[in-house]
Amino acid sequence: MGFAEEHQKWLDSHKNHRTGERLDRLVRGHGHGEKMFGERVWWPIFGHMDDLHPEYEVSDWRGRPYFVDLVWKPGQVKFAIEIKGYGPHVQQTDRTRYRQELNRETYLQIAGYRVVAVPYDDLESVPELTISLFKSLLAPSLLKIADGESRPYSRLERDILRMATRWNGFIRPVDLVNELGVNPRTVKKSRGEYGGLYADSLTRYDFSSGLTALS
């Protein structure tokens, strides 16, 4: 099934589970920018729309309802994705509305969301840049250890995963020393496994299989 069919099926499913203002907001709010993000960024990365929620309702710091363009919630992970265009809505924003928008984003962070702003213009002109950025951002949340169980990654492990994403899944031990300041003795001792991240030899760490979901 291609994107158009899958997107419509996904959207219809969310419509069928909503009523009142939530349904009206979905019909009015899920527009061209959100669909373009799905087609040019999300679909090339994932190939499905699972765990992605359009016009997702949250409460702001005042307890008032607020709808986020897209929210990704695979388990305990929560990403709030906002498509930002430089149109009349932005150009005519007054100081009060601008301040409230910043406060909403801060409150989302407090509520456990990672807030990601996506420039509309990039979706039109350079979607590959947004794809690359999202791969690096989402990599630690997507990767699993060998037995398929999710587990938290340390800060160093997340840095390693981001490097692997940028370098097509392959990192040499010397790269860990030069780029991340890992002790050379630690690298030499790692052999088949480094910090829970699996390697194929002492000469090269191979993360490509773990990054399949991001390719």
N, C-alpha and C positions, 0 to 999 in steps of 0.2 A: 504494500500500500504506500502510495506517495504522500508527500507532505499535505497537499490540498485536501485529500480525502481524510487523512489522519487528523488534520487540524479541525475540519468540520465535525468529525466524530467526537473529538475531544471537547470542542466548544458546545455541541449539542448536549453532551453528557453533563456538563456543568450547568447549562441552562435548565435541564430537567430536574436538577437538585436545588434550584433556587426559586424563590417567590418574592413578590413585593419589591422593595428598594434594591435588594441584592441582585435580583434578576434585571431590573431596569438599569442598574449601574453596569452590569456585564454587557447588556445590549448596547448601551451608549458609550461605555468606556473602552471596550476592547476594539481598538481601531487599527488603522493602517500601520502605525509604528510598531505596535505589539505583534501584529501578524508578521511584519517584515522581520522582526527580531527572531520570531519562531522559525521562519523559513530560511533565513540567511545565517543564523548563528546557532540556535538551539538544535534544529534538525540535523545540520551537518555534524554536530558533536555527538548527539545521542541517538538520532534515528527514531525517536519516540517522544511522547509528551507526558510520560508517566511522572507523577509527583509534582507537576507544574500546575499552578492554580492561577487563573486569570481574575483580575479585579478582586483581589483577596481582601476581605474586611478585617481590619484591626482597629484598636482604639488608640487615640492619641493621649498625650499626657493629661488632657482635660476630661478624658472618658468619652470623647465624641468619636463617632465612627469615621474611619478613614480607609480608603480603598487603594491598595498598592497595585500597580500595573500587573506585576507577575510575582508570585512567591513560589519558590522551590523548596519542598519539604520532604526530603528522603529520610525518614526516621527522625532523629533528634536534630539534624542539621536544618537551618532555616536561612534562606537567602531572599531578601527583598529586592526585586529588580525594577528599576524605574527607567522608562524611556524618556529622555530629555531632548526636546526639540527647542530651537531658538525661534519661536513664533510669537504672534501677538500676545499669547498668554504670559510668556516670560517677559517680553519687552514692556508690557503694561502693568507688570506686577508692582504693587506699592510696597513700602517698607514693612507694613504690618503683615501682609501675606508672605513676603519673602522671609521674615523672621519666623513665622509660624511653620513654614515649610522646613526650615533648618531645624527647628525644635522637634518637628515630627520625625525627621531622620535620626536625630540624637535619641529620641525616645524608642525608636525601633531597635537601635543598638542596645539600649538598656534592656529591652524585652527579649534580647537574644538573637535578633536578626543581624545578618551581615548585609548592609545596604550597598547596592551596586547601581551606579548611575551609568546608563548607556546613551551616548550621544546619537541622536537620530541621524545626523549627517553622516556619521561613520557607517551606519547601517546601509545607507544609500551608496556611499563612495568607496569605503574600505572595510567591508564586513570581515575580511580575513584578519584584520587587526583585532577586532572584537573577539573573534574566535580564539586567537592566540592568547589574549588576555584571560578569557574565561577558562581555557584549558589550564593555565597556570593557577588561576584562582581556585578552581574546583578540584584539582588533582588530589589534594589530601583528603577530601571528603568522599571521593569515589574509589580510591584504591583500597584493596582488601589484602589481608595476609593470606598465606597459602591455603589455610583450611576454610576460607570463606567467611570468617568471623570479623566483624568490624572491631576496631580498637583505636583509641586515641593515638595520635602521632606526636612525638616530641617536636620541639621547635627545629632542631637540627634535621630530623627526618623530613619535616615539611619543606625545609630549604632544599634538601636533596631531591625530593619529588618535583619541586618546581624546576630545578636544574634539569632533571630528566625529561620533563615536558618540553623545555626549550630545546634540548639537544637530542630529540627523537628517541629518547629512552635509553641512551647509552652514555655512561660516565666512566672515565678512567679514575683509578685511585688517586693519581696525581692531581686530577681536577678537584677532588675533595680537599686535598691539602692546600692547593693554591687559591681556590675560590672561597672555601668555607673555613679554612684554618684548622681542619681536622689533623690531629697528631698523626704523623706518618706511621708510628708504631701501631696505633689503633687500626689504621687502614690495613697494615700488613697482617695483623692478627685476625681480621674479619673473615678472610677466605670466603667460604660459601655463603656467609650471611653477614650483613652489616646493619646493626640496630633494628633487626626485624625485617629489613628490606633485602630481598634475595639477589645474589650475584652469581655469575656463571664461572668466574675465575679470578685470579689475582690481578689480571691485566685489564679487565674491563667489567664494570657492573652493568648488568642487562636488566632494565626495568621495562622493556618494550611490551612484554606480555601483560604486565600490570596496567600499562597505559592504553590497552586496547580500547577501553571505553572512551578514551579521549582522542582517538585517532580519526 
